[in-house]
Amino acid sequence: MTATPARLAAGHARRAVLTATLMGFSLIAIWTVAVLLVNQATRSASEKAIAQAEVAARVLEQFVLRTVEGVESSLALLRARRLLEASGDAGAAEQVAQRLTEATVFGRFGLRRISDVTPDGATRWSLPPGREGTPQASGVVSYLAEPAPGPGLFVGAPRRDPASGHWTLQISRPIEDPGGNIVGTAEVVIDPVSFSADLAQMSPGPLDLMFVMRRDGTYLARSDAAERALGEEMGAGRLLLLAAERAGGGAFRDVSPIDGRDRFFALRQVPGTPLVVAAGVDANSALAPVRDVLVLSPITALLTSALVVLMALFGRRRHERLHTLAQLQQARLAEAAAGAARAEIEALLAGLPIAVYRARVTHARGLEVTYASAAMGDLVEANAAIAATGFLTSLLEGRDATVEYEVARPGRPSAWLREGARVVATRPDGVEVVGYRADITTERQFASQAAEASKLATLGEMATGLAHELNQPVTAMALGADNAADALEADGASGIAEAVETLRRVAGQASRAQAIIDHLRVFGRRDPGPLGPVEVGRAVEGALVLAANALRSAGIVVERHIPQDLPVVQAQIVLLEQVLLNLFLNARDALVLRPEGTRRLIISARVDPSGRVLLLVRDTGGGVPAEVIDRVFEPFYTTKPVGQGTGLGLALCHGMMAALGGSIRVANVEGGAEFVLDLAPVPAASPPTEKARDFV
């Protein structure tokens, strides 16, 4: 009798387990079917929304293409009018202008103005008329300064017109004469707000979005909040382009970086232009039909949850215990792996010759390092020195920055550090950056030694010529002394006057020789001294003292055009003379290959509109080949035959000009090359430190 209840209990238990199992399978089947239905409905609605976005994007693409065709037509007529006017055919130019006036419909596609702009930015001709002579924000200068995202056609960023306060969008092409020279800019100005209103009318739905942007992410027109969007930065547009790239195509679903809404996007690049059009269909609206199917999901979830609870009661305690143990073991393994990874990274960073750090940069507190590799402890503290540069300002503006600066070390020589950083995140009060700091004191010393070696090599190359320069006054002194002695011996007291005059000439030649020797002594100093006021004319004369014989022997005519009222510059005369001497010798090497009578070296100077002093060294040696002109300042790069150049001269000139707070550049001009030394002037109250030196 006692076995029967036990068997019944066992049977009930088996049936309960079987029932629970069947119920579980049934509910799982129901859940699976519900999920499949929801997924199918969601997929179908998503495909429909993507197709709708693609259709809207194609329509917008055609709209933009028609707009661009109209703009290109106006630009072509503007260019034709300008070239006809430049060729002297005023009648044909007027006919083109009349045709342009008749064909232009202001207000269509947001058209506001068309202009022919001069290279200096002034309006030469415009429709509507009345803006002739007024400066424009674009033009050839800005066209070249701002790289165009597409070939030939330049599409600017939306800007407010300073005169009217209206938003404007400038589309332009350069006007080139038959010789390929840019003589102006053909420019069409569109109202982006009106253009955005057209997009709003084309939008598929009230919550959908249509917009046009450049390939760099700059918004040009947007169907929602048009005027506010025009003032936004192009970060959101770049995020959208990156999302499209990650999706592997022009149609995808993502959270909009513009307004944070979930959307189906379709992007298309407009052929032949630097433009991208996009349409975004609101996901909530597109998936609204799926909500009816989703109503069953909570019920299914509740039934499934109840079933799972009933089935899990038998082994819950054991399962939870095993699960907790597994989690603890997993946490221990993860912690051990993270520790090993940290140790490996620290060991890797410790082996680098630079210090790596992460920091916050704010206006109030400057640079605050939040993490630094072990190498940072070996470097001198440099936050105060960094603050004196423009390094932090560049980072706060969101730009990568690199700077080299000098840091004082108590009781030891000062150190030179190089610091570079990149912005990785933006905060309300500043930015977060990752960067590096390296000790370049030895590198600077090697550079100084290289410059010294170059200077000594130059002096060695000029030794014969300098000996000739010194031999002339010495020979004159010897002859003068002999003549004075002969006058005294032959004429006695009556020859004293002639002897005195001869000895005065001897003294003049001695002064000339002494000036040359003094100049060589100063030029050969290892320490050029600190920066100070320097007269450009004296630096030129000093370099010519050393190069005079080399230039004269090569049959080179030297022309100097240095204004007497040229401002004094901030420089170091030895370094400036070394730069000039290198340029003179390079010019000689190029000119000796030219026919005699055509070898000219022209040295001139002027002040540019910003107040900088420009010292120009120009030759008639045929110029630098166009394919290598961008590499002439690279170390060890030379166009001279093997054995005739090290490739260090111009690289050292570049470094020395940077040390003087200036720059050097080169361009080919008619008949040769022209090097331009850009130097900073000093205040007028500062007297030149080299005033006492007398250069021949």
C-alpha positions as CSV (number, residue, x, y, z in Angstrom):
1,M,0.0,0.0,0.0
2,T,2.9,2.3,0.7
3,A,4.3,1.8,-2.8
4,T,1.2,2.9,-4.6
5,P,1.3,6.6,-3.4
6,A,5.0,6.7,-4.3
7,R,4.4,5.4,-7.7
8,L,1.5,7.8,-8.2
9,A,3.6,10.6,-7.0
10,A,6.3,9.6,-9.4
11,G,3.7,9.4,-12.2
12,H,2.3,12.8,-11.4
13,A,5.8,14.1,-11.4
14,R,6.5,12.6,-14.8
15,R,3.3,13.9,-16.2
16,A,3.9,17.3,-14.8
17,V,7.3,17.3,-16.3
18,L,5.9,16.1,-19.7
19,T,3.1,18.6,-19.6
20,A,5.5,21.4,-18.7
21,T,7.7,20.3,-21.5
22,L,4.9,20.2,-24.1
23,M,3.6,23.6,-22.9
24,G,7.1,24.9,-23.2
25,F,7.5,23.7,-26.7
26,S,4.1,25.0,-27.6
27,L,4.8,28.4,-26.2
28,I,8.2,28.5,-27.8
29,A,6.6,27.6,-31.2
30,I,4.1,30.4,-30.7
31,W,6.9,32.8,-29.7
32,T,8.9,31.8,-32.7
33,V,6.0,32.3,-35.1
34,A,5.3,35.7,-33.5
35,V,8.9,36.7,-33.9
36,L,9.0,35.6,-37.5
37,L,5.9,37.5,-38.3
38,V,7.3,40.6,-36.6
39,N,10.6,40.3,-38.4
40,Q,8.9,39.7,-41.7
41,A,6.7,42.8,-41.3
42,T,9.6,44.9,-40.1
43,R,11.8,43.7,-43.0
44,S,9.0,44.5,-45.5
45,A,8.4,47.9,-44.1
46,S,12.1,48.7,-43.9
47,E,12.6,47.7,-47.6
48,K,9.7,49.9,-48.5
49,A,11.1,52.8,-46.6
50,I,14.5,52.4,-48.1
51,A,13.0,52.2,-51.6
52,Q,11.0,55.4,-50.8
53,A,14.3,57.1,-49.6
54,E,16.1,56.0,-52.7
55,V,13.3,57.4,-55.0
56,A,13.4,60.7,-53.1
57,A,17.2,60.8,-53.4
58,R,17.0,60.2,-57.1
59,V,14.4,62.9,-57.5
60,L,16.6,65.3,-55.5
61,E,19.6,64.3,-57.6
62,Q,17.7,65.3,-60.8
63,F,16.6,68.5,-59.2
64,V,20.2,69.4,-58.2
65,L,21.5,68.4,-61.6
66,R,19.0,70.7,-63.3
67,T,20.1,73.5,-60.9
68,V,23.8,72.8,-61.6
69,E,23.1,72.8,-65.4
70,G,21.6,76.2,-65.0
71,V,24.5,77.4,-62.9
72,E,27.1,75.9,-65.4
73,S,25.2,77.7,-68.3
74,S,25.5,81.0,-66.5
75,L,29.2,80.4,-65.6
76,A,29.9,79.5,-69.3
77,L,28.2,82.7,-70.5
78,L,30.1,84.8,-67.9
79,R,33.4,83.3,-69.0
80,A,32.6,83.9,-72.7
81,R,31.6,87.5,-71.9
82,R,34.9,88.1,-70.0
83,L,37.1,86.5,-72.7
84,L,35.4,88.5,-75.5
85,E,35.8,91.7,-73.5
86,A,39.4,90.9,-72.8
87,S,40.0,90.3,-76.5
88,G,38.6,93.7,-77.4
89,D,35.3,92.5,-79.0
90,A,33.0,94.7,-76.9
91,G,30.1,94.2,-79.2
92,A,30.1,90.4,-78.9
93,A,30.7,90.7,-75.1
94,E,27.6,93.0,-74.9
95,Q,25.5,90.4,-76.9
96,V,26.6,87.7,-74.5
97,A,25.7,89.9,-71.6
98,Q,22.3,90.6,-73.1
99,R,21.7,86.9,-73.6
100,L,22.7,86.2,-70.0
101,T,20.3,89.0,-68.8
102,E,17.5,87.4,-70.8
103,A,18.2,83.9,-69.7
104,T,18.6,84.6,-66.0
105,V,15.5,84.2,-63.9
106,F,16.3,85.4,-60.4
107,G,14.5,83.5,-57.6
108,R,14.5,80.2,-59.6
109,F,16.4,77.6,-57.7
110,G,17.2,80.3,-55.2
111,L,19.3,82.3,-57.8
112,R,20.3,85.7,-56.2
113,R,23.2,87.1,-58.2
114,I,25.8,86.3,-60.9
115,S,29.1,88.1,-61.0
116,D,32.4,88.3,-62.9
117,V,35.0,88.8,-60.2
118,T,38.6,90.1,-60.7
119,P,41.6,88.2,-59.2
120,D,41.8,90.7,-56.3
121,G,38.2,90.0,-55.4
122,A,36.4,93.1,-56.8
123,T,33.2,92.7,-58.9
124,R,33.9,93.5,-62.6
125,W,30.3,92.9,-63.8
126,S,27.2,91.5,-62.2
127,L,23.5,90.8,-62.5
128,P,21.6,92.4,-61.1
129,P,23.9,95.4,-61.9
130,G,25.1,97.9,-59.3
131,R,27.7,95.9,-57.4
132,E,30.6,96.7,-59.8
133,G,33.8,97.5,-58.0
134,T,32.6,96.1,-54.6
135,P,34.8,93.4,-53.0
136,Q,33.4,89.8,-52.9
137,A,34.0,87.1,-50.3
138,S,35.2,84.7,-53.1
139,G,37.2,85.3,-56.2
140,V,40.4,83.8,-57.6
141,V,42.3,84.2,-54.4
142,S,39.9,82.3,-52.2
143,Y,39.2,79.8,-55.0
144,L,42.9,78.8,-54.9
145,A,43.1,79.1,-51.1
146,E,40.2,76.8,-50.4
147,P,40.7,73.4,-52.1
148,A,37.7,72.6,-54.3
149,P,36.1,69.2,-53.4
150,G,35.5,68.5,-57.1
151,P,37.4,69.2,-60.3
152,G,37.0,72.7,-61.6
153,L,33.7,73.6,-60.0
154,F,34.0,75.3,-56.6
155,V,31.1,75.2,-54.2
156,G,31.6,77.4,-51.1
157,A,30.1,77.0,-47.7
158,P,27.0,79.0,-46.8
159,R,27.9,82.4,-45.4
160,R,26.0,85.5,-44.3
161,D,26.4,88.5,-46.7
162,P,27.9,91.3,-44.5
163,A,25.9,93.9,-46.3
164,S,22.4,92.3,-46.4
165,G,22.7,89.8,-43.6
166,H,21.2,87.1,-45.9
167,W,22.6,83.7,-46.3
168,T,24.4,83.1,-49.6
169,L,26.0,80.1,-51.3
170,Q,28.6,80.8,-53.9
171,I,29.3,78.5,-56.9
172,S,32.2,79.5,-59.1
173,R,34.7,78.5,-61.7
174,P,38.0,80.2,-62.6
175,I,38.2,82.2,-65.8
176,E,41.4,81.3,-67.7
177,D,42.7,83.1,-70.8
178,P,44.0,81.1,-73.8
179,G,47.4,80.9,-72.1
180,G,46.0,79.1,-69.1
181,N,46.3,82.1,-66.7
182,I,43.5,82.8,-64.3
183,V,42.1,86.2,-65.0
184,G,39.1,86.1,-62.8
185,T,36.2,84.1,-61.4
186,A,32.7,83.4,-62.8
187,E,30.5,83.3,-59.8
188,V,26.8,82.5,-59.2
189,V,25.3,83.2,-55.8
190,I,22.3,81.1,-54.6
191,D,20.0,81.7,-51.6
192,P,20.4,78.5,-49.6
193,V,17.4,79.4,-47.5
194,S,15.2,79.5,-50.6
195,F,16.9,76.4,-51.9
196,S,16.1,74.7,-48.5
197,A,12.4,75.7,-48.8
198,D,12.3,73.9,-52.2
199,L,13.7,70.8,-50.5
200,A,11.0,71.0,-47.9
201,Q,8.3,71.0,-50.6
202,M,9.9,67.9,-52.1
203,S,10.2,66.0,-48.8
204,P,8.1,62.7,-48.9
205,G,6.6,63.3,-45.4
206,P,6.5,65.9,-42.7
207,L,9.0,64.1,-40.5
208,D,11.2,63.1,-43.4
209,L,14.4,64.9,-44.3
210,M,16.1,66.0,-47.5
211,F,19.4,67.8,-47.8
212,V,22.4,68.7,-50.0
213,M,25.9,68.8,-48.8
214,R,29.5,68.9,-50.1
215,R,31.6,65.7,-50.1
216,D,33.5,67.0,-47.0
217,G,30.2,67.1,-45.0
218,T,29.4,70.8,-45.2
219,Y,25.6,71.4,-45.4
220,L,24.4,73.6,-48.3
221,A,20.7,73.2,-47.9
222,R,18.3,71.2,-45.7
223,S,14.6,70.8,-45.7
224,D,14.2,71.3,-41.9
225,A,15.3,74.3,-39.8
226,A,17.1,75.6,-42.8
227,E,18.6,78.8,-41.5
228,R,19.7,77.2,-38.2
229,A,21.3,74.3,-40.1
230,L,23.3,76.6,-42.3
231,G,25.3,77.8,-39.3
232,E,26.1,74.3,-38.1
233,E,29.5,72.8,-38.4
234,M,30.1,69.9,-40.9
235,G,30.7,67.3,-38.2
236,A,27.2,65.8,-38.5
237,G,27.5,65.6,-42.3
238,R,30.8,63.8,-42.0
239,L,29.3,61.3,-39.5
240,L,26.5,60.6,-42.0
241,L,29.1,60.0,-44.8
242,L,31.0,57.6,-42.5
243,A,27.8,55.7,-41.7
244,A,27.1,55.3,-45.4
245,E,30.7,54.0,-45.9
246,R,30.3,51.5,-43.1
247,A,27.0,50.3,-44.5
248,G,28.8,49.6,-47.8
249,G,26.3,51.5,-50.0
250,G,24.1,54.5,-50.4
251,A,21.1,53.2,-48.5
252,F,21.1,52.3,-44.8
253,R,19.4,52.8,-41.5
254,D,21.0,54.8,-38.7
255,V,20.3,57.3,-36.0
256,S,20.5,60.7,-37.7
257,P,23.4,62.8,-36.5
258,I,21.3,65.9,-37.4
259,D,18.3,65.6,-35.1
260,G,18.8,62.2,-33.3
261,R,15.9,60.5,-35.0
262,D,15.9,56.9,-36.3
263,R,15.8,57.2,-40.1
264,F,16.3,55.2,-43.4
265,F,18.8,57.1,-45.4
266,A,19.7,57.1,-49.1
267,L,22.7,59.0,-50.3
268,R,23.7,59.8,-53.9
269,Q,26.7,61.6,-55.3
270,V,25.7,64.1,-58.0
271,P,27.8,63.2,-61.1
272,G,30.3,65.8,-62.2
273,T,30.0,67.9,-59.0
274,P,31.4,67.9,-55.5
275,L,27.9,67.4,-54.1
276,V,26.0,64.7,-52.3
277,V,22.2,64.6,-52.0
278,A,20.4,62.6,-49.3
279,A,16.9,61.7,-48.3
280,G,16.0,60.4,-44.8
281,V,12.6,58.6,-44.2
282,D,11.5,58.7,-40.5
283,A,11.7,55.1,-39.2
284,N,8.9,55.5,-36.7
285,S,6.5,56.6,-39.4
286,A,7.7,53.9,-41.8
287,L,7.3,51.1,-39.3
288,A,3.9,52.3,-38.0
289,P,2.1,49.4,-39.7
290,V,4.2,46.9,-37.8
291,R,2.9,48.1,-34.5
292,D,-0.3,46.0,-34.8
293,V,1.8,42.9,-35.0
294,L,3.9,44.0,-32.1
295,V,0.8,44.1,-29.8
296,L,1.0,40.3,-29.5
297,S,4.6,40.4,-28.5
298,P,4.0,41.4,-24.8
299,I,1.4,38.6,-24.4
300,T,3.7,36.1,-25.9
301,A,6.6,37.3,-23.7
302,L,4.4,37.0,-20.6
303,L,3.3,33.4,-21.4
304,T,6.8,32.4,-22.3
305,S,8.2,34.0,-19.1
306,A,5.6,32.1,-17.0
307,L,6.5,28.8,-18.7
308,V,10.2,29.4,-18.1
309,V,9.5,30.2,-14.5
310,L,7.5,27.0,-14.0
311,M,10.1,24.9,-15.7
312,A,13.1,26.6,-13.9
313,L,11.7,26.0,-10.4
314,F,13.1,22.5,-10.2
315,G,16.7,23.6,-10.7
316,R,16.8,27.3,-10.1
317,R,18.9,27.2,-6.9
318,R,21.5,24.9,-8.5
319,H,21.5,26.9,-11.7
320,E,21.9,30.2,-9.9
321,R,24.8,28.8,-7.9
322,L,26.5,27.4,-10.9
323,H,25.9,30.6,-12.8
324,T,27.3,32.7,-10.0
325,L,30.4,30.6,-9.9
326,A,30.8,30.8,-13.7
327,Q,30.4,34.6,-13.5
328,L,33.1,34.9,-10.8
329,Q,35.4,32.7,-12.8
330,Q,34.8,34.7,-15.9
331,A,35.4,38.0,-14.0
332,R,38.7,36.6,-12.6
333,L,39.8,35.5,-16.1
334,A,38.8,38.9,-17.6
335,E,40.6,40.8,-14.8
336,A,43.7,38.7,-15.4
337,A,43.6,39.2,-19.1
338,A,43.1,43.0,-18.7
339,G,46.0,43.1,-16.3
340,A,48.2,41.3,-18.7
341,A,47.1,43.6,-21.5
342,R,47.9,46.7,-19.4
343,A,51.3,45.3,-18.5
344,E,52.1,44.5,-22.1
345,I,51.0,48.0,-23.2
346,E,53.0,49.7,-20.4
347,A,56.1,47.6,-21.4
348,L,55.6,48.6,-25.1
349,L,55.2,52.3,-24.2
350,A,58.2,52.1,-21.8
351,G,60.3,51.0,-24.8
352,L,59.5,53.9,-26.9
353,P,61.9,56.8,-27.2
354,I,59.1,59.3,-26.5
355,A,56.5,59.9,-23.8
356,V,52.9,59.2,-24.7
357,Y,50.0,60.8,-22.8
358,R,46.3,61.5,-22.6
359,A,45.2,64.9,-21.4
360,R,42.4,67.5,-21.1
361,V,42.9,71.0,-22.5
362,T,40.7,73.8,-21.2
363,H,40.8,77.6,-21.4
364,A,40.9,77.9,-17.6
365,R,43.5,75.3,-16.6
366,G,45.5,74.7,-19.8
367,L,47.0,71.2,-20.3
368,E,46.0,68.6,-17.6
369,V,47.6,65.2,-18.1
370,T,45.3,62.3,-17.1
371,Y,47.6,59.5,-18.2
372,A,51.3,59.4,-19.1
373,S,53.7,56.6,-20.0
374,A,56.7,56.0,-17.7
375,A,59.0,58.0,-20.1
376,M,57.2,61.2,-19.1
377,G,59.0,61.2,-15.7
378,D,62.4,61.4,-17.4
379,L,61.4,64.7,-19.2
380,V,61.6,68.1,-17.8
381,E,58.2,69.7,-16.7
382,A,57.1,71.9,-19.7
383,N,53.5,73.0,-19.2
384,A,54.6,76.6,-18.6
385,A,56.7,76.6,-21.8
386,I,53.8,75.1,-23.8
387,A,51.4,77.8,-22.7
388,A,53.7,80.5,-24.2
389,T,53.2,78.9,-27.7
390,G,50.1,78.6,-29.9
391,F,50.0,74.8,-29.2
392,L,47.0,74.9,-26.8
393,T,45.2,77.4,-28.9
394,S,45.3,75.1,-32.0
395,L,44.0,72.1,-29.9
396,L,41.2,74.2,-28.5
397,E,40.2,75.1,-32.1
398,G,39.9,71.4,-32.8
399,R,43.1,71.2,-35.0
400,D,46.1,68.8,-34.6
401,A,49.2,70.6,-33.3
402,T,53.0,70.1,-33.3
403,V,55.5,72.5,-31.7
404,E,59.2,72.6,-30.8
405,Y,60.2,74.7,-27.8
406,E,63.0,75.3,-25.4
407,V,62.8,74.6,-21.6
408,A,65.1,75.8,-19.0
409,R,66.7,73.2,-16.6
410,P,68.1,74.5,-13.3
411,G,71.8,74.0,-13.1
412,R,72.0,72.4,-16.6
413,P,71.8,73.5,-20.2
414,S,68.3,74.1,-21.5
415,A,66.5,71.3,-23.3
416,W,64.6,71.3,-26.6
417,L,61.3,69.3,-26.7
418,R,59.0,68.4,-29.6
419,E,55.3,68.0,-28.7
420,G,52.4,66.8,-30.9
421,A,48.8,66.1,-30.0
422,R,45.5,65.1,-31.7
423,V,42.0,66.0,-30.5
424,V,40.0,62.8,-29.8
425,A,37.0,64.2,-28.0
426,T,35.3,67.5,-27.5
427,R,34.0,68.6,-24.1
428,P,31.9,71.7,-23.1
429,D,34.9,73.3,-21.4
430,G,37.6,72.1,-23.8
431,V,38.9,69.0,-25.6
432,E,40.5,65.7,-24.8
433,V,43.7,64.9,-26.7
434,V,46.3,62.1,-27.1
435,G,49.9,63.2,-27.7
436,Y,53.5,62.6,-27.3
437,R,56.5,64.5,-26.0
438,A,60.1,63.9,-27.2
439,D,63.5,65.3,-26.1
440,I,65.1,66.6,-29.4
441,T,68.1,68.3,-27.7
442,T,70.5,65.9,-29.4
443,E,68.7,66.3,-32.7
444,R,69.0,70.1,-32.4
445,Q,72.7,69.7,-31.6
446,F,73.2,67.6,-34.7
447,A,71.4,70.1,-36.8
448,S,73.6,72.9,-35.4
449,Q,76.7,70.8,-36.2
450,A,75.4,70.2,-39.7
451,A,74.9,73.9,-40.2
452,E,78.4,74.6,-38.9
453,A,79.9,72.0,-41.2
454,S,78.0,73.5,-44.1
455,K,79.4,76.9,-43.2
456,L,83.0,75.6,-43.0
457,A,82.5,73.7,-46.2
458,T,81.4,76.9,-47.9
459,L,84.4,78.8,-46.5
460,G,86.6,76.0,-47.8
461,E,85.0,76.2,-51.2
462,M,85.6,80.0,-51.2
463,A,89.2,79.8,-49.9
464,T,90.8,80.5,-53.3
465,G,88.5,83.4,-54.1
466,L,89.0,84.9,-50.6
467,A,92.8,84.6,-51.0
468,H,92.5,86.6,-54.2
469,E,90.3,89.2,-52.5
470,L,93.0,89.6,-49.7
471,N,95.9,89.5,-52.2
472,Q,94.6,92.6,-54.0
473,P,94.9,95.1,-51.0
474,V,98.1,93.4,-49.9
475,T,99.7,93.9,-53.3
476,A,98.5,97.4,-53.4
477,M,100.0,98.1,-50.0
478,A,103.3,96.6,-51.1
479,L,103.5,98.7,-54.2
480,G,102.4,101.9,-52.3
481,A,105.1,101.3,-49.7
482,D,107.7,100.9,-52.4
483,N,106.5,104.1,-54.2
484,A,106.6,106.1,-50.9
485,A,110.2,104.9,-50.2
486,D,111.3,105.7,-53.8
487,A,109.7,109.2,-53.5
488,L,111.6,109.9,-50.2
489,E,114.9,108.5,-51.5
490,A,114.7,110.3,-54.9
491,D,113.3,113.7,-53.9
492,G,114.2,114.0,-50.2
493,A,112.1,116.5,-48.3
494,S,110.2,117.6,-51.5
495,G,108.9,114.0,-51.9
496,I,107.3,113.9,-48.4
497,A,103.9,115.1,-49.7
498,E,103.8,112.4,-52.4
499,A,104.9,109.8,-49.8
500,V,102.2,110.8,-47.4
501,E,99.5,110.6,-50.0
502,T,100.8,107.2,-51.1
503,L,100.8,106.0,-47.4
504,R,97.2,107.1,-47.0
505,R,96.2,104.9,-49.9
506,V,98.2,102.1,-48.3
507,A,96.2,102.7,-45.1
508,G,92.9,102.5,-47.0
509,Q,94.0,99.2,-48.6
510,A,95.0,97.9,-45.1
511,S,91.5,98.8,-43.8
512,R,89.9,97.0,-46.7
513,A,92.0,93.8,-45.9
514,Q,91.2,94.2,-42.2
515,A,87.4,94.4,-42.9
516,I,87.6,91.2,-45.0
517,I,89.4,89.4,-42.2
518,D,87.0,90.7,-39.5
519,H,84.1,89.5,-41.6
520,L,85.6,86.0,-42.0
521,R,86.2,85.9,-38.2
522,V,82.6,86.8,-37.4
523,F,81.2,84.5,-40.1
524,G,83.1,81.6,-38.8
525,R,81.9,81.9,-35.2
526,R,80.3,78.7,-33.8
527,D,77.7,80.6,-31.8
528,P,75.8,83.0,-33.9
529,G,74.4,84.8,-30.9
530,P,70.8,85.8,-30.1
531,L,68.4,87.3,-32.5
532,G,68.4,91.1,-32.9
533,P,67.9,94.0,-35.3
534,V,69.8,93.5,-38.6
535,E,70.0,95.7,-41.6
536,V,69.2,93.7,-44.7
537,G,71.6,95.7,-46.9
538,R,74.5,95.0,-44.7
539,A,73.8,91.2,-44.7
540,V,73.6,91.2,-48.5
541,E,76.9,93.2,-48.7
542,G,78.6,90.8,-46.2
543,A,77.5,87.7,-48.2
544,L,78.8,89.3,-51.4
545,V,82.2,89.9,-49.8
546,L,82.6,86.1,-49.5
547,A,81.0,85.3,-52.9
548,A,82.4,88.2,-54.9
549,N,85.3,86.4,-56.5
550,A,83.3,83.2,-57.3
551,L,80.6,85.3,-59.0
552,R,83.1,87.5,-60.8
553,S,85.1,84.4,-62.0
554,A,81.9,82.9,-63.4
555,G,81.2,86.1,-65.4
556,I,78.0,86.9,-63.4
557,V,76.7,90.4,-63.3
558,V,75.2,91.2,-59.8
559,E,72.4,93.7,-59.6
560,R,71.3,95.1,-56.1
561,H,68.1,96.9,-55.5
562,I,67.9,97.4,-51.8
563,P,65.8,100.4,-50.7
564,Q,67.5,102.8,-48.3
565,D,64.4,103.1,-46.1
566,L,63.9,99.3,-45.8
567,P,62.9,98.4,-42.2
568,V,65.4,96.6,-39.9
569,V,64.5,92.9,-39.5
570,Q,64.6,90.6,-36.5
571,A,67.4,88.1,-37.4
572,Q,71.0,87.0,-36.7
573,I,73.4,88.4,-39.3
574,V,75.7,85.3,-39.5
575,L,72.8,83.0,-40.2
576,L,71.2,85.4,-42.7
577,E,74.6,85.7,-44.5
578,Q,75.0,82.0,-44.5
579,V,71.5,81.6,-46.2
580,L,72.4,84.2,-48.8
581,L,75.8,82.7,-49.5
582,N,74.2,79.3,-50.1
583,L,71.8,80.9,-52.5
584,F,74.5,82.9,-54.3
585,L,76.6,79.7,-54.8
586,N,73.6,77.7,-56.1
587,A,72.9,80.5,-58.5
588,R,76.5,80.5,-59.7
589,D,76.3,76.7,-60.3
590,A,73.2,77.2,-62.4
591,L,74.4,80.3,-64.3
592,V,77.8,78.8,-65.4
593,L,75.8,76.5,-67.7
594,R,74.2,79.5,-69.5
595,P,75.7,81.5,-72.4
596,E,78.1,84.3,-71.4
597,G,76.4,87.7,-71.4
598,T,73.1,86.3,-70.0
599,R,74.4,85.4,-66.5
600,R,72.7,87.8,-64.1
601,L,72.0,87.7,-60.3
602,I,69.4,90.2,-59.1
603,I,69.0,90.9,-55.4
604,S,66.1,93.1,-54.3
605,A,63.9,93.7,-51.3
606,R,60.5,95.2,-50.5
607,V,57.9,95.3,-47.8
608,D,54.7,93.3,-48.4
609,P,51.2,94.6,-47.4
610,S,51.4,92.8,-44.0
611,G,54.6,94.6,-43.1
612,R,56.9,91.6,-43.5
613,V,60.2,92.3,-45.3
614,L,60.8,90.2,-48.4
615,L,64.4,89.7,-49.6
616,L,64.4,88.2,-53.2
617,V,67.3,86.4,-54.9
618,R,66.7,85.9,-58.6
619,D,68.9,84.4,-61.3
620,T,68.7,83.8,-65.0
621,G,69.8,80.2,-64.8
622,G,66.8,78.6,-66.4
623,G,64.8,77.8,-63.2
624,V,64.1,74.6,-61.3
625,P,62.4,71.7,-63.1
626,A,58.7,71.7,-62.3
627,E,58.7,68.0,-61.3
628,V,61.2,68.6,-58.5
629,I,60.5,72.2,-57.3
630,D,58.4,70.9,-54.4
631,R,61.4,68.8,-53.1
632,V,64.3,71.3,-53.2
633,F,64.2,71.9,-49.4
634,E,64.3,68.1,-48.6
635,P,67.5,66.9,-46.9
636,F,69.9,65.1,-49.2
637,Y,67.9,65.9,-52.3
638,T,69.9,67.6,-55.1
639,T,69.6,68.1,-58.8
640,K,73.4,68.5,-59.3
641,P,75.5,65.7,-60.8
642,V,77.0,63.1,-58.5
643,G,79.9,64.5,-56.5
644,Q,78.9,68.1,-56.9
645,G,76.3,68.5,-54.2
646,T,75.2,66.9,-50.8
647,G,71.6,68.1,-50.9
648,L,71.9,69.8,-47.5
649,G,72.4,73.4,-48.6
650,L,68.8,74.4,-49.1
651,A,67.5,72.1,-46.3
652,L,69.8,74.0,-43.9
653,C,68.6,77.3,-45.4
654,H,65.1,76.2,-44.6
655,G,66.0,75.4,-41.0
656,M,68.0,78.6,-40.5
657,M,65.1,80.7,-41.8
658,A,62.7,79.0,-39.4
659,A,65.2,79.7,-36.5
660,L,65.1,83.4,-37.5
661,G,61.3,83.4,-37.3
662,G,60.9,83.6,-41.0
663,S,60.5,81.3,-44.0
664,I,62.0,80.6,-47.5
665,R,60.1,79.7,-50.7
666,V,61.0,79.3,-54.3
667,A,59.2,79.8,-57.6
668,N,60.2,79.8,-61.3
669,V,60.0,83.2,-62.9
670,E,60.9,84.3,-66.4
671,G,64.3,83.0,-67.3
672,G,65.2,81.5,-64.0
673,A,64.4,80.8,-60.3
674,E,63.5,83.3,-57.6
675,F,64.0,82.5,-53.8
676,V,62.0,84.7,-51.4
677,L,63.2,85.2,-47.8
678,D,60.3,86.3,-45.6
679,L,61.6,88.1,-42.5
680,A,59.9,89.8,-39.6
681,P,60.5,93.5,-39.0
682,V,61.5,94.9,-35.6
683,P,60.1,98.0,-33.9
684,A,61.5,101.2,-35.3
685,A,62.9,102.1,-31.8
686,S,65.3,99.1,-31.8
687,P,68.8,100.1,-33.3
688,P,70.5,97.5,-35.5
689,T,73.0,95.4,-33.4
690,E,75.4,95.1,-36.4
691,K,75.7,98.9,-37.0
692,A,79.3,98.9,-35.9
693,R,80.5,96.4,-38.5
694,D,82.0,97.8,-41.7
695,F,81.5,95.4,-44.6
696,V,83.3,96.0,-47.9
